[in-house]
């Protein structure tokens, strides 16, 4: 994928407010992206998405907002799922360390009255 073309498309076709919405949908804090200009922030977003294996997610969002880009980025869109399975890609992201951390490890709990050994 031509990252420069992707950046140019995003900068020319999306306002700053729309860019913020895309970042929110992708769970990327826009305020943490590097750069002062929209082009710099867009470059930072593309790099972050690529490093985290989520560049196709970005393309899906772009095509959702600007359907005329579907043809241009068709090779980078996920294939339609004929089985209509639920998208479980979020599990891969959680397994990769994204999302909130669990404060405590899970524990096994049971009713102690049922399992008394002395009786």
C-alpha positions in Angstrom: 0.0 0.0 0.0 1.3 3.5 -0.9 1.4 5.2 2.5 2.0 8.6 0.9 -1.1 8.3 -1.2 -3.1 7.1 1.8 -1.9 10.2 3.8 -2.7 12.5 0.9 -6.2 11.1 0.5 -6.9 11.5 4.2 -5.6 15.0 4.4 -7.4 16.2 1.3 -10.7 14.4 2.0 -11.2 14.7 5.7 -11.5 17.7 8.0 -9.8 17.8 11.3 -13.1 17.0 13.0 -13.6 14.0 10.8 -10.0 12.9 11.5 -10.9 13.0 15.2 -14.0 10.9 14.7 -11.9 8.3 12.8 -9.4 8.1 15.6 -12.2 7.6 18.2 -13.7 4.8 16.1 -10.4 3.1 15.9 -9.7 3.7 19.7 -6.6 5.7 19.0 -6.2 8.8 21.2 -5.7 11.5 18.6 -4.1 13.8 21.2 -1.3 11.3 21.6 -0.4 11.3 17.9 2.8 13.2 17.0 2.8 16.3 14.8 1.2 19.8 14.7 -0.4 19.7 11.3 -3.1 17.4 10.1 -0.6 15.8 7.6 1.8 15.1 10.4 -0.9 13.6 12.6 -2.2 11.5 9.7 1.3 10.2 9.1 1.6 9.3 12.8 -1.8 7.6 12.7 -0.8 5.5 9.6 2.5 4.5 11.2 0.8 3.5 14.5 -1.9 1.5 12.7 0.8 -0.3 10.6 3.0 -1.1 13.6 0.0 -2.6 15.4 -1.2 -4.6 12.4 -4.4 -2.5 12.1 -3.8 -0.7 8.8 -6.8 -2.6 7.2 -9.0 -1.2 10.0 -8.0 2.3 9.0 -8.8 1.6 5.4 -12.2 0.2 6.4 -13.0 3.4 8.2 -11.9 5.6 5.3 -14.1 3.6 2.9 -17.0 3.8 5.3 -16.8 7.6 5.3 -15.8 8.0 1.6 -17.3 5.1 -0.4 -15.8 6.3 -3.6 -12.4 5.1 -2.2 -13.6 1.5 -2.2 -12.2 0.8 -5.7 -8.9 2.5 -4.9 -8.3 0.5 -1.7 -10.2 -2.7 -2.7 -7.0 -4.9 -2.3 -6.7 -3.8 1.4 -10.3 -4.3 2.5 -11.2 -7.6 4.2 -13.0 -10.0 1.9 -16.8 -10.1 2.5 -17.7 -12.9 4.9 -20.2 -15.2 3.3 -20.9 -16.9 6.6 -21.8 -13.7 8.4 -19.6 -14.7 11.3 -19.1 -12.2 14.1 -15.9 -10.1 13.7 -13.6 -11.3 16.4 -10.6 -9.3 15.4 -10.9 -7.4 18.7 -9.8 -10.6 20.5 -6.5 -10.5 18.6 -6.0 -6.8 19.7 -6.8 -7.7 23.3 -4.4 -10.7 23.2 -1.8 -8.3 21.8 -2.0 -6.1 24.8 -4.4 -3.5 23.6 -7.2 -2.3 25.9 -7.4 -1.9 29.6 -5.4 -4.1 31.9 -7.0 -6.3 34.4 -6.4 -4.9 37.9 -6.4 -8.3 39.7 -5.9 -11.8 38.5 -9.1 -13.8 38.3 -9.7 -16.1 41.3 -11.7 -19.2 41.9 -14.5 -18.6 44.4 -17.1 -20.9 45.8 -19.5 -21.0 48.7 -17.4 -21.9 51.8 -20.4 -23.3 53.7 -20.8 -26.1 51.1 -17.1 -27.2 51.2 -16.2 -27.3 54.9 -13.8 -30.1 55.6 -14.2 -30.3 59.4 -17.8 -31.5 59.4 
